[in-house]
Amino acid sequence: MNQNADVPTRQRNIWIRGLFMLLMALAFQVSGTVLCFVTVIQFLMTLLNDTPNARLVAFGRSLGRYLQQIVDFLTFATEALPFPFNDWPAGDSSSG
């Protein structure tokens, strides 16, 4: 009898997760657009300075980790919600 009481809770939780999945899919699309802008800016900065901008490298790395966190959540590989529900991933190379 306890299992029957648990079923509606699980169904409710999957609908809540579905709502979060929609929000995270939107965040993925926005982040992809930001990634395109960062890529173009980094390319132009490298053309002008003959070296990539270190801040953009770190941001690009953290953005890539963020996109990976979203994919992991959307594909049920993890239950951990990405930013803004958790911290933004680090972009430095030491936190790999």
Secondary structure, DSSP 8 states (H G I E B T S, - for coil): -HHHHHHHHHHHHHHHHHHHHHHHHHHHHHHHHHHHHHHHHHHHHHHHHSS--HHHHHHHHHHHHHHHHHHHHHTTS-----TTSS-----SGGG-
